[in-house]
Amino acid sequence: MYTAHTDRYADMPYRRTGRSGLKLPALSLGLWHNFGPDRPVETQRAILRRAFDLGVSHFDLANNYGPPPGAAESALGEALKADFGPYRDELVISTKAGYLMWPGPYGEWGSRKYLLSSLDQSLGRMGLDYVDIFYSHRPDPETPLEETMGALHSAVQQGKALYVGVSNYSPEQTREAARILGELGTPLLIHQPRYSMLDRRPEEGLLDALDELKVGSIAYSPLEQGLLTGRYLDGIPEGSRAASDSPFLSADTVTEDLVGNLRSLADIAKSRGQSLAQMALAWVLRGGRVTSALIGASSPQQLEDSVAATGNLDFSEEELTRIDEIVRQASKA
Protein backbone atom coordinates (compact mmCIF):
# COMPACT_ATOMS: atom_id res chain seq x y z
CA MET A 1 0.00 0.00 0.00
CA TYR A 2 1.37 3.40 -1.03
CA THR A 3 1.88 5.95 1.74
CA ALA A 4 2.68 9.50 0.62
CA HIS A 5 5.72 11.31 2.01
CA THR A 6 4.88 13.34 5.07
CA ASP A 7 6.94 16.30 3.80
CA ARG A 8 5.37 16.39 0.33
CA TYR A 9 4.39 20.06 0.65
CA ALA A 10 7.72 21.29 2.03
CA ASP A 11 9.47 22.46 -1.14
CA MET A 12 6.99 22.89 -3.99
CA PRO A 13 5.76 26.50 -4.47
CA TYR A 14 1.99 26.89 -4.78
CA ARG A 15 0.37 29.76 -6.62
CA ARG A 16 -3.15 31.13 -6.38
CA THR A 17 -5.16 30.61 -9.57
CA GLY A 18 -6.41 34.02 -10.63
CA ARG A 19 -8.77 35.43 -8.02
CA SER A 20 -10.01 32.01 -6.90
CA GLY A 21 -9.28 30.15 -3.70
CA LEU A 22 -7.53 27.35 -5.60
CA LYS A 23 -3.76 27.08 -5.46
CA LEU A 24 -1.83 24.99 -7.97
CA PRO A 25 1.72 23.66 -7.70
CA ALA A 26 4.21 25.59 -9.84
CA LEU A 27 4.66 22.37 -11.81
CA SER A 28 1.73 20.11 -12.67
CA LEU A 29 1.90 16.64 -14.22
CA GLY A 30 0.35 16.29 -17.66
CA LEU A 31 -0.71 12.82 -18.78
CA TRP A 32 -0.71 13.68 -22.49
CA HIS A 33 1.94 11.06 -23.33
CA ASN A 34 3.34 8.04 -21.47
CA PHE A 35 0.05 6.82 -20.02
CA GLY A 36 -1.17 4.44 -22.70
CA PRO A 37 -1.04 0.63 -22.87
CA ASP A 38 2.35 0.77 -24.60
CA ARG A 39 3.94 1.86 -21.29
CA PRO A 40 4.43 -0.43 -18.27
CA VAL A 41 1.70 0.11 -15.70
CA GLU A 42 4.18 0.04 -12.83
CA THR A 43 6.22 2.82 -14.45
CA GLN A 44 3.08 4.94 -14.85
CA ARG A 45 2.14 4.43 -11.23
CA ALA A 46 5.70 5.11 -10.05
CA ILE A 47 5.63 8.46 -11.88
CA LEU A 48 2.31 9.43 -10.28
CA ARG A 49 3.46 8.41 -6.80
CA ARG A 50 6.75 10.26 -7.12
CA ALA A 51 4.97 13.34 -8.42
CA PHE A 52 2.68 13.47 -5.40
CA ASP A 53 5.58 12.84 -3.03
CA LEU A 54 7.29 15.92 -4.53
CA GLY A 55 4.24 18.14 -4.06
CA VAL A 56 2.91 17.86 -7.62
CA SER A 57 -0.70 17.65 -6.51
CA HIS A 58 -2.29 18.47 -9.89
CA PHE A 59 -2.78 15.81 -12.58
CA ASP A 60 -3.94 17.19 -15.93
CA LEU A 61 -5.73 15.05 -18.52
CA ALA A 62 -8.09 15.23 -21.49
CA ASN A 63 -10.56 12.76 -22.90
CA ASN A 64 -8.29 12.06 -25.90
CA TYR A 65 -5.00 11.55 -24.03
CA GLY A 66 -3.29 8.19 -24.41
CA PRO A 67 -2.81 6.84 -26.95
CA PRO A 68 -5.38 5.51 -27.66
CA PRO A 69 -7.90 8.18 -26.64
CA GLY A 70 -9.23 7.56 -23.15
CA ALA A 71 -6.26 5.45 -22.08
CA ALA A 72 -4.69 8.10 -19.84
CA GLU A 73 -7.92 8.61 -17.92
CA SER A 74 -8.31 4.85 -17.50
CA ALA A 75 -4.70 4.58 -16.28
CA LEU A 76 -5.26 7.34 -13.76
CA GLY A 77 -8.47 5.66 -12.64
CA GLU A 78 -6.55 2.48 -11.82
CA ALA A 79 -3.88 4.46 -9.99
CA LEU A 80 -6.49 6.36 -7.99
CA LYS A 81 -8.05 3.08 -6.95
CA ALA A 82 -4.73 1.44 -6.05
CA ASP A 83 -2.77 4.31 -4.51
CA PHE A 84 -4.58 7.60 -4.09
CA GLY A 85 -7.93 6.81 -2.54
CA PRO A 86 -7.01 8.35 0.84
CA TYR A 87 -5.58 11.44 -0.90
CA ARG A 88 -8.39 12.43 -3.30
CA ASP A 89 -9.10 15.65 -1.41
CA GLU A 90 -5.43 16.66 -1.75
CA LEU A 91 -5.44 16.20 -5.53
CA VAL A 92 -6.52 18.56 -8.29
CA ILE A 93 -7.62 16.47 -11.27
CA SER A 94 -8.55 18.16 -14.52
CA THR A 95 -9.83 16.90 -17.84
CA LYS A 96 -10.95 18.43 -21.14
CA ALA A 97 -13.22 17.82 -24.11
CA GLY A 98 -13.04 19.30 -27.58
CA TYR A 99 -11.08 16.98 -29.86
CA LEU A 100 -12.33 13.89 -31.68
CA MET A 101 -13.39 11.04 -29.41
CA TRP A 102 -16.03 9.05 -31.30
CA PRO A 103 -17.57 9.01 -34.80
CA GLY A 104 -20.45 11.14 -35.91
CA PRO A 105 -21.47 14.77 -35.43
CA TYR A 106 -21.54 14.60 -31.61
CA GLY A 107 -18.03 13.25 -31.04
CA GLU A 108 -15.96 16.45 -30.97
CA TRP A 109 -15.94 20.27 -30.76
CA GLY A 110 -18.05 22.28 -28.32
CA SER A 111 -21.72 21.36 -28.35
CA ARG A 112 -23.56 20.82 -25.09
CA LYS A 113 -24.32 17.28 -26.27
CA TYR A 114 -20.63 16.44 -26.75
CA LEU A 115 -19.14 18.20 -23.73
CA LEU A 116 -21.48 16.76 -21.12
CA SER A 117 -21.47 13.27 -22.67
CA SER A 118 -17.68 13.35 -22.76
CA LEU A 119 -17.45 14.46 -19.14
CA ASP A 120 -19.66 11.55 -18.06
CA GLN A 121 -17.39 9.16 -19.96
CA SER A 122 -14.26 10.73 -18.42
CA LEU A 123 -15.66 10.38 -14.91
CA GLY A 124 -16.46 6.74 -15.64
CA ARG A 125 -12.94 5.99 -16.86
CA MET A 126 -11.38 7.65 -13.81
CA GLY A 127 -13.87 6.27 -11.33
CA LEU A 128 -14.66 9.74 -10.01
CA ASP A 129 -17.80 11.58 -9.01
CA TYR A 130 -16.31 14.92 -10.08
CA VAL A 131 -13.21 16.56 -11.54
CA ASP A 132 -11.70 19.67 -10.06
CA ILE A 133 -11.38 21.47 -13.41
CA PHE A 134 -13.27 20.79 -16.64
CA TYR A 135 -12.02 22.54 -19.80
CA SER A 136 -13.31 23.35 -23.22
CA HIS A 137 -10.23 22.07 -25.04
CA ARG A 138 -10.62 24.26 -28.12
CA PRO A 139 -13.07 26.85 -29.43
CA ASP A 140 -15.75 25.59 -31.79
CA PRO A 141 -16.18 27.85 -34.85
CA GLU A 142 -19.71 26.59 -35.49
CA THR A 143 -21.25 26.35 -32.01
CA PRO A 144 -22.30 29.54 -30.21
CA LEU A 145 -19.94 30.31 -27.35
CA GLU A 146 -23.01 30.70 -25.12
CA GLU A 147 -23.78 27.00 -25.64
CA THR A 148 -20.23 25.85 -24.92
CA MET A 149 -19.90 27.99 -21.80
CA GLY A 150 -23.42 26.99 -20.76
CA ALA A 151 -22.33 23.35 -20.83
CA LEU A 152 -19.35 24.14 -18.58
CA HIS A 153 -21.69 25.97 -16.21
CA SER A 154 -24.03 22.95 -16.18
CA ALA A 155 -21.12 20.64 -15.27
CA VAL A 156 -20.55 22.74 -12.16
CA GLN A 157 -24.27 22.96 -11.36
CA GLN A 158 -24.54 19.18 -11.64
CA GLY A 159 -21.65 18.69 -9.22
CA LYS A 160 -19.46 17.04 -11.86
CA ALA A 161 -16.80 19.81 -11.86
CA LEU A 162 -15.70 22.31 -9.23
CA TYR A 163 -14.16 24.83 -11.65
CA VAL A 164 -14.05 25.40 -15.40
CA GLY A 165 -11.41 26.52 -17.87
CA VAL A 166 -10.63 26.97 -21.55
CA SER A 167 -7.65 25.98 -23.68
CA ASN A 168 -6.37 27.27 -27.01
CA TYR A 169 -8.77 30.25 -26.98
CA SER A 170 -7.66 33.61 -28.39
CA PRO A 171 -7.58 36.70 -26.16
CA GLU A 172 -10.90 37.88 -27.63
CA GLN A 173 -12.55 34.48 -27.23
CA THR A 174 -11.26 34.28 -23.66
CA ARG A 175 -12.73 37.66 -22.75
CA GLU A 176 -16.10 36.68 -24.18
CA ALA A 177 -16.02 33.27 -22.46
CA ALA A 178 -15.25 34.98 -19.15
CA ARG A 179 -18.13 37.43 -19.68
CA ILE A 180 -20.65 34.70 -20.44
CA LEU A 181 -19.54 32.52 -17.54
CA GLY A 182 -19.59 35.48 -15.20
CA GLU A 183 -23.20 36.22 -16.10
CA LEU A 184 -24.07 32.58 -15.49
CA GLY A 185 -22.41 32.66 -12.07
CA THR A 186 -19.57 30.23 -12.79
CA PRO A 187 -16.31 32.22 -13.03
CA LEU A 188 -13.68 31.29 -15.60
CA LEU A 189 -10.88 29.86 -13.46
CA ILE A 190 -8.01 29.20 -15.85
CA HIS A 191 -6.71 29.19 -19.42
CA GLN A 192 -4.33 26.54 -20.74
CA PRO A 193 -2.22 27.96 -23.61
CA ARG A 194 0.83 26.62 -25.34
CA TYR A 195 3.78 28.71 -24.11
CA SER A 196 7.56 28.33 -24.08
CA MET A 197 10.74 30.28 -24.71
CA LEU A 198 10.34 29.35 -28.38
CA ASP A 199 6.57 29.95 -28.62
CA ARG A 200 5.66 33.43 -27.39
CA ARG A 201 2.11 33.69 -28.75
CA PRO A 202 0.51 34.18 -25.30
CA GLU A 203 2.53 37.39 -25.02
CA GLU A 204 0.51 38.79 -27.95
CA GLY A 205 -2.42 39.81 -25.77
CA LEU A 206 -3.48 36.64 -23.98
CA LEU A 207 -1.42 37.10 -20.81
CA ASP A 208 -2.58 40.72 -20.60
CA ALA A 209 -6.21 39.59 -20.94
CA LEU A 210 -5.77 36.99 -18.21
CA ASP A 211 -4.21 39.59 -15.91
CA GLU A 212 -7.13 41.95 -16.48
CA LEU A 213 -9.71 39.20 -16.01
CA LYS A 214 -7.87 37.82 -12.97
CA VAL A 215 -7.90 34.37 -14.58
CA GLY A 216 -5.13 31.86 -13.95
CA SER A 217 -2.98 30.18 -16.59
CA ILE A 218 -1.22 26.85 -16.96
CA ALA A 219 1.26 26.50 -19.81
CA TYR A 220 1.46 23.34 -21.87
CA SER A 221 4.48 22.32 -23.98
CA PRO A 222 6.87 24.54 -21.96
CA LEU A 223 9.70 22.37 -23.29
CA GLU A 224 8.49 22.85 -26.88
CA GLN A 225 7.84 19.17 -27.63
CA GLY A 226 11.29 18.22 -26.34
CA LEU A 227 13.39 20.81 -28.20
CA LEU A 228 14.21 22.47 -24.86
CA THR A 229 15.11 19.28 -23.02
CA GLY A 230 18.71 19.17 -24.19
CA ARG A 231 18.13 16.03 -26.27
CA TYR A 232 18.80 17.93 -29.50
CA LEU A 233 22.03 19.71 -28.62
CA ASP A 234 23.92 17.36 -30.94
CA GLY A 235 21.24 16.95 -33.59
CA ILE A 236 18.43 14.40 -33.73
CA PRO A 237 19.01 11.36 -31.50
CA GLU A 238 17.57 7.93 -32.19
CA GLY A 239 14.28 7.31 -30.47
CA SER A 240 13.46 11.01 -30.13
CA ARG A 241 10.16 12.58 -31.15
CA ALA A 242 11.78 14.30 -34.15
CA ALA A 243 13.20 10.96 -35.32
CA SER A 244 9.73 9.38 -35.33
CA ASP A 245 6.64 10.07 -37.38
CA SER A 246 5.23 12.27 -34.60
CA PRO A 247 2.94 15.03 -35.89
CA PHE A 248 4.14 17.28 -33.07
CA LEU A 249 7.83 17.66 -34.00
CA SER A 250 9.31 16.99 -37.43
CA ALA A 251 12.95 16.38 -38.30
CA ASP A 252 12.83 19.39 -40.63
CA THR A 253 12.41 21.63 -37.60
CA VAL A 254 15.77 20.65 -36.10
CA THR A 255 18.10 22.65 -38.34
CA GLU A 256 21.79 23.31 -37.73
CA ASP A 257 21.00 26.93 -36.88
CA LEU A 258 18.38 25.89 -34.35
CA VAL A 259 20.76 23.41 -32.72
CA GLY A 260 23.33 26.20 -32.42
CA ASN A 261 20.76 28.42 -30.71
CA LEU A 262 19.75 25.62 -28.37
CA ARG A 263 23.40 25.23 -27.38
CA SER A 264 23.59 28.93 -26.62
CA LEU A 265 20.53 28.64 -24.39
CA ALA A 266 22.08 25.61 -22.70
CA ASP A 267 25.18 27.70 -21.92
CA ILE A 268 23.02 30.25 -20.09
CA ALA A 269 21.32 27.43 -18.20
CA LYS A 270 24.68 26.00 -17.17
CA SER A 271 25.75 29.37 -15.79
CA ARG A 272 22.57 29.30 -13.66
CA GLY A 273 23.33 25.81 -12.36
CA GLN A 274 20.45 24.34 -14.35
CA SER A 275 19.90 22.07 -17.30
CA LEU A 276 18.31 23.56 -20.41
CA ALA A 277 15.00 21.89 -19.49
CA GLN A 278 15.09 23.28 -15.96
CA MET A 279 15.79 26.79 -17.22
CA ALA A 280 12.99 26.53 -19.79
CA LEU A 281 10.52 25.63 -17.04
CA ALA A 282 11.81 28.38 -14.78
CA TRP A 283 11.51 30.89 -17.63
CA VAL A 284 7.80 30.10 -18.14
CA LEU A 285 7.22 30.54 -14.39
CA ARG A 286 9.30 33.72 -14.05
CA GLY A 287 7.60 36.72 -12.50
CA GLY A 288 4.46 34.85 -11.44
CA ARG A 289 2.22 35.63 -14.44
CA VAL A 290 1.82 31.93 -15.19
CA THR A 291 0.19 29.94 -12.40
CA SER A 292 1.66 26.54 -13.29
CA ALA A 293 3.60 24.77 -16.03
CA LEU A 294 2.69 21.31 -17.27
CA ILE A 295 5.44 18.72 -17.39
CA GLY A 296 5.41 15.23 -18.82
CA ALA A 297 7.58 12.41 -17.57
CA SER A 298 8.59 8.99 -18.84
CA SER A 299 10.30 8.06 -15.56
CA PRO A 300 10.41 9.19 -11.92
CA GLN A 301 13.96 10.44 -12.49
CA GLN A 302 12.88 12.73 -15.33
CA LEU A 303 10.16 14.07 -13.09
CA GLU A 304 12.66 14.78 -10.31
CA ASP A 305 14.89 16.69 -12.72
CA SER A 306 11.96 18.87 -13.78
CA VAL A 307 10.83 19.59 -10.23
CA ALA A 308 14.36 20.74 -9.37
CA ALA A 309 13.71 23.74 -11.65
CA THR A 310 11.60 25.32 -8.91
CA GLY A 311 14.76 25.88 -6.88
CA ASN A 312 15.73 28.84 -9.08
CA LEU A 313 12.90 30.78 -10.74
CA ASP A 314 14.61 34.18 -10.76
CA PHE A 315 16.33 35.68 -13.80
CA SER A 316 18.57 38.70 -14.14
CA GLU A 317 17.73 41.31 -16.77
CA GLU A 318 20.92 40.33 -18.56
CA GLU A 319 19.85 36.69 -18.73
CA LEU A 320 16.39 37.58 -20.04
CA THR A 321 17.83 39.90 -22.67
CA ARG A 322 20.29 37.29 -23.86
CA ILE A 323 17.57 34.61 -24.02
CA ASP A 324 15.38 36.94 -26.09
CA GLU A 325 18.25 37.61 -28.50
CA ILE A 326 18.88 33.89 -29.00
CA VAL A 327 15.18 33.14 -29.46
CA ARG A 328 14.91 35.88 -32.10
CA GLN A 329 17.79 34.25 -33.97
CA ALA A 330 16.08 30.87 -33.65
CA SER A 331 12.84 32.25 -35.09
CA LYS A 332 14.75 33.39 -38.18
CA ALA A 333 16.51 30.06 -38.60
C-alpha positions as CSV (number, residue, x, y, z in Angstrom):
1,M,0.0,0.0,0.0
2,Y,1.4,3.4,-1.0
3,T,1.9,6.0,1.7
4,A,2.7,9.5,0.6
5,H,5.7,11.3,2.0
6,T,4.9,13.3,5.1
7,D,6.9,16.3,3.8
8,R,5.4,16.4,0.3
9,Y,4.4,20.1,0.6
10,A,7.7,21.3,2.0
11,D,9.5,22.5,-1.1
12,M,7.0,22.9,-4.0
13,P,5.8,26.5,-4.5
14,Y,2.0,26.9,-4.8
15,R,0.4,29.8,-6.6
16,R,-3.1,31.1,-6.4
17,T,-5.2,30.6,-9.6
18,G,-6.4,34.0,-10.6
19,R,-8.8,35.4,-8.0
20,S,-10.0,32.0,-6.9
21,G,-9.3,30.2,-3.7
22,L,-7.5,27.4,-5.6
23,K,-3.8,27.1,-5.5
24,L,-1.8,25.0,-8.0
25,P,1.7,23.7,-7.7
26,A,4.2,25.6,-9.8
27,L,4.7,22.4,-11.8
28,S,1.7,20.1,-12.7
29,L,1.9,16.6,-14.2
30,G,0.3,16.3,-17.7
31,L,-0.7,12.8,-18.8
32,W,-0.7,13.7,-22.5
33,H,1.9,11.1,-23.3
34,N,3.3,8.0,-21.5
35,F,0.0,6.8,-20.0
36,G,-1.2,4.4,-22.7
37,P,-1.0,0.6,-22.9
38,D,2.4,0.8,-24.6
39,R,3.9,1.9,-21.3
40,P,4.4,-0.4,-18.3
41,V,1.7,0.1,-15.7
42,E,4.2,0.0,-12.8
43,T,6.2,2.8,-14.5
44,Q,3.1,4.9,-14.9
45,R,2.1,4.4,-11.2
46,A,5.7,5.1,-10.0
47,I,5.6,8.5,-11.9
48,L,2.3,9.4,-10.3
49,R,3.5,8.4,-6.8
50,R,6.8,10.3,-7.1
51,A,5.0,13.3,-8.4
52,F,2.7,13.5,-5.4
53,D,5.6,12.8,-3.0
54,L,7.3,15.9,-4.5
55,G,4.2,18.1,-4.1
56,V,2.9,17.9,-7.6
57,S,-0.7,17.7,-6.5
58,H,-2.3,18.5,-9.9
59,F,-2.8,15.8,-12.6
60,D,-3.9,17.2,-15.9
61,L,-5.7,15.1,-18.5
62,A,-8.1,15.2,-21.5
63,N,-10.6,12.8,-22.9
64,N,-8.3,12.1,-25.9
65,Y,-5.0,11.6,-24.0
66,G,-3.3,8.2,-24.4
67,P,-2.8,6.8,-27.0
68,P,-5.4,5.5,-27.7
69,P,-7.9,8.2,-26.6
70,G,-9.2,7.6,-23.1
71,A,-6.3,5.4,-22.1
72,A,-4.7,8.1,-19.8
73,E,-7.9,8.6,-17.9
74,S,-8.3,4.8,-17.5
75,A,-4.7,4.6,-16.3
76,L,-5.3,7.3,-13.8
77,G,-8.5,5.7,-12.6
78,E,-6.5,2.5,-11.8
79,A,-3.9,4.5,-10.0
80,L,-6.5,6.4,-8.0
81,K,-8.1,3.1,-6.9
82,A,-4.7,1.4,-6.1
83,D,-2.8,4.3,-4.5
84,F,-4.6,7.6,-4.1
85,G,-7.9,6.8,-2.5
86,P,-7.0,8.3,0.8
87,Y,-5.6,11.4,-0.9
88,R,-8.4,12.4,-3.3
89,D,-9.1,15.6,-1.4
90,E,-5.4,16.7,-1.7
91,L,-5.4,16.2,-5.5
92,V,-6.5,18.6,-8.3
93,I,-7.6,16.5,-11.3
94,S,-8.5,18.2,-14.5
95,T,-9.8,16.9,-17.8
96,K,-10.9,18.4,-21.1
97,A,-13.2,17.8,-24.1
98,G,-13.0,19.3,-27.6
99,Y,-11.1,17.0,-29.9
100,L,-12.3,13.9,-31.7
101,M,-13.4,11.0,-29.4
102,W,-16.0,9.0,-31.3
103,P,-17.6,9.0,-34.8
104,G,-20.4,11.1,-35.9
105,P,-21.5,14.8,-35.4
106,Y,-21.5,14.6,-31.6
107,G,-18.0,13.3,-31.0
108,E,-16.0,16.5,-31.0
109,W,-15.9,20.3,-30.8
110,G,-18.1,22.3,-28.3
111,S,-21.7,21.4,-28.4
112,R,-23.6,20.8,-25.1
113,K,-24.3,17.3,-26.3
114,Y,-20.6,16.4,-26.7
115,L,-19.1,18.2,-23.7
116,L,-21.5,16.8,-21.1
117,S,-21.5,13.3,-22.7
118,S,-17.7,13.4,-22.8
119,L,-17.4,14.5,-19.1
120,D,-19.7,11.6,-18.1
121,Q,-17.4,9.2,-20.0
122,S,-14.3,10.7,-18.4
123,L,-15.7,10.4,-14.9
124,G,-16.5,6.7,-15.6
125,R,-12.9,6.0,-16.9
126,M,-11.4,7.6,-13.8
127,G,-13.9,6.3,-11.3
128,L,-14.7,9.7,-10.0
129,D,-17.8,11.6,-9.0
130,Y,-16.3,14.9,-10.1
131,V,-13.2,16.6,-11.5
132,D,-11.7,19.7,-10.1
133,I,-11.4,21.5,-13.4
134,F,-13.3,20.8,-16.6
135,Y,-12.0,22.5,-19.8
136,S,-13.3,23.4,-23.2
137,H,-10.2,22.1,-25.0
138,R,-10.6,24.3,-28.1
139,P,-13.1,26.8,-29.4
140,D,-15.8,25.6,-31.8
141,P,-16.2,27.9,-34.8
142,E,-19.7,26.6,-35.5
143,T,-21.2,26.4,-32.0
144,P,-22.3,29.5,-30.2
145,L,-19.9,30.3,-27.4
146,E,-23.0,30.7,-25.1
147,E,-23.8,27.0,-25.6
148,T,-20.2,25.8,-24.9
149,M,-19.9,28.0,-21.8
150,G,-23.4,27.0,-20.8
151,A,-22.3,23.4,-20.8
152,L,-19.3,24.1,-18.6
153,H,-21.7,26.0,-16.2
154,S,-24.0,22.9,-16.2
155,A,-21.1,20.6,-15.3
156,V,-20.6,22.7,-12.2
157,Q,-24.3,23.0,-11.4
158,Q,-24.5,19.2,-11.6
159,G,-21.6,18.7,-9.2
160,K,-19.5,17.0,-11.9
161,A,-16.8,19.8,-11.9
162,L,-15.7,22.3,-9.2
163,Y,-14.2,24.8,-11.6
164,V,-14.0,25.4,-15.4
165,G,-11.4,26.5,-17.9
166,V,-10.6,27.0,-21.6
167,S,-7.7,26.0,-23.7
168,N,-6.4,27.3,-27.0
169,Y,-8.8,30.2,-27.0
170,S,-7.7,33.6,-28.4
171,P,-7.6,36.7,-26.2
172,E,-10.9,37.9,-27.6
173,Q,-12.6,34.5,-27.2
174,T,-11.3,34.3,-23.7
175,R,-12.7,37.7,-22.8
176,E,-16.1,36.7,-24.2
177,A,-16.0,33.3,-22.5
178,A,-15.3,35.0,-19.2
179,R,-18.1,37.4,-19.7
180,I,-20.6,34.7,-20.4
181,L,-19.5,32.5,-17.5
182,G,-19.6,35.5,-15.2
183,E,-23.2,36.2,-16.1
184,L,-24.1,32.6,-15.5
185,G,-22.4,32.7,-12.1
186,T,-19.6,30.2,-12.8
187,P,-16.3,32.2,-13.0
188,L,-13.7,31.3,-15.6
189,L,-10.9,29.9,-13.5
190,I,-8.0,29.2,-15.9
191,H,-6.7,29.2,-19.4
192,Q,-4.3,26.5,-20.7
193,P,-2.2,28.0,-23.6
194,R,0.8,26.6,-25.3
195,Y,3.8,28.7,-24.1
196,S,7.6,28.3,-24.1
197,M,10.7,30.3,-24.7
198,L,10.3,29.4,-28.4
199,D,6.6,29.9,-28.6
200,R,5.7,33.4,-27.4
201,R,2.1,33.7,-28.8
202,P,0.5,34.2,-25.3
203,E,2.5,37.4,-25.0
204,E,0.5,38.8,-27.9
205,G,-2.4,39.8,-25.8
206,L,-3.5,36.6,-24.0
207,L,-1.4,37.1,-20.8
208,D,-2.6,40.7,-20.6
209,A,-6.2,39.6,-20.9
210,L,-5.8,37.0,-18.2
211,D,-4.2,39.6,-15.9
212,E,-7.1,42.0,-16.5
213,L,-9.7,39.2,-16.0
214,K,-7.9,37.8,-13.0
215,V,-7.9,34.4,-14.6
216,G,-5.1,31.9,-14.0
217,S,-3.0,30.2,-16.6
218,I,-1.2,26.8,-17.0
219,A,1.3,26.5,-19.8
220,Y,1.5,23.3,-21.9
221,S,4.5,22.3,-24.0
222,P,6.9,24.5,-22.0
223,L,9.7,22.4,-23.3
224,E,8.5,22.8,-26.9
225,Q,7.8,19.2,-27.6
226,G,11.3,18.2,-26.3
227,L,13.4,20.8,-28.2
228,L,14.2,22.5,-24.9
229,T,15.1,19.3,-23.0
230,G,18.7,19.2,-24.2
231,R,18.1,16.0,-26.3
232,Y,18.8,17.9,-29.5
233,L,22.0,19.7,-28.6
234,D,23.9,17.4,-30.9
235,G,21.2,16.9,-33.6
236,I,18.4,14.4,-33.7
237,P,19.0,11.4,-31.5
238,E,17.6,7.9,-32.2
239,G,14.3,7.3,-30.5
240,S,13.5,11.0,-30.1
241,R,10.2,12.6,-31.1
242,A,11.8,14.3,-34.2
243,A,13.2,11.0,-35.3
244,S,9.7,9.4,-35.3
245,D,6.6,10.1,-37.4
246,S,5.2,12.3,-34.6
247,P,2.9,15.0,-35.9
248,F,4.1,17.3,-33.1
249,L,7.8,17.7,-34.0
250,S,9.3,17.0,-37.4
251,A,12.9,16.4,-38.3
252,D,12.8,19.4,-40.6
253,T,12.4,21.6,-37.6
254,V,15.8,20.6,-36.1
255,T,18.1,22.7,-38.3
256,E,21.8,23.3,-37.7
257,D,21.0,26.9,-36.9
258,L,18.4,25.9,-34.3
259,V,20.8,23.4,-32.7
260,G,23.3,26.2,-32.4
261,N,20.8,28.4,-30.7
262,L,19.7,25.6,-28.4
263,R,23.4,25.2,-27.4
264,S,23.6,28.9,-26.6
265,L,20.5,28.6,-24.4
266,A,22.1,25.6,-22.7
267,D,25.2,27.7,-21.9
268,I,23.0,30.2,-20.1
269,A,21.3,27.4,-18.2
270,K,24.7,26.0,-17.2
271,S,25.8,29.4,-15.8
272,R,22.6,29.3,-13.7
273,G,23.3,25.8,-12.4
274,Q,20.5,24.3,-14.4
275,S,19.9,22.1,-17.3
276,L,18.3,23.6,-20.4
277,A,15.0,21.9,-19.5
278,Q,15.1,23.3,-16.0
279,M,15.8,26.8,-17.2
280,A,13.0,26.5,-19.8
281,L,10.5,25.6,-17.0
282,A,11.8,28.4,-14.8
283,W,11.5,30.9,-17.6
284,V,7.8,30.1,-18.1
285,L,7.2,30.5,-14.4
286,R,9.3,33.7,-14.1
287,G,7.6,36.7,-12.5
288,G,4.5,34.8,-11.4
289,R,2.2,35.6,-14.4
290,V,1.8,31.9,-15.2
291,T,0.2,29.9,-12.4
292,S,1.7,26.5,-13.3
293,A,3.6,24.8,-16.0
294,L,2.7,21.3,-17.3
295,I,5.4,18.7,-17.4
296,G,5.4,15.2,-18.8
297,A,7.6,12.4,-17.6
298,S,8.6,9.0,-18.8
299,S,10.3,8.1,-15.6
300,P,10.4,9.2,-11.9
301,Q,14.0,10.4,-12.5
302,Q,12.9,12.7,-15.3
303,L,10.2,14.1,-13.1
304,E,12.7,14.8,-10.3
305,D,14.9,16.7,-12.7
306,S,12.0,18.9,-13.8
307,V,10.8,19.6,-10.2
308,A,14.4,20.7,-9.4
309,A,13.7,23.7,-11.6
310,T,11.6,25.3,-8.9
311,G,14.8,25.9,-6.9
312,N,15.7,28.8,-9.1
313,L,12.9,30.8,-10.7
314,D,14.6,34.2,-10.8
315,F,16.3,35.7,-13.8
316,S,18.6,38.7,-14.1
317,E,17.7,41.3,-16.8
318,E,20.9,40.3,-18.6
319,E,19.8,36.7,-18.7
320,L,16.4,37.6,-20.0
321,T,17.8,39.9,-22.7
322,R,20.3,37.3,-23.9
323,I,17.6,34.6,-24.0
324,D,15.4,36.9,-26.1
325,E,18.3,37.6,-28.5
326,I,18.9,33.9,-29.0
327,V,15.2,33.1,-29.5
328,R,14.9,35.9,-32.1
329,Q,17.8,34.3,-34.0
330,A,16.1,30.9,-33.7
331,S,12.8,32.2,-35.1
332,K,14.7,33.4,-38.2
333,A,16.5,30.1,-38.6
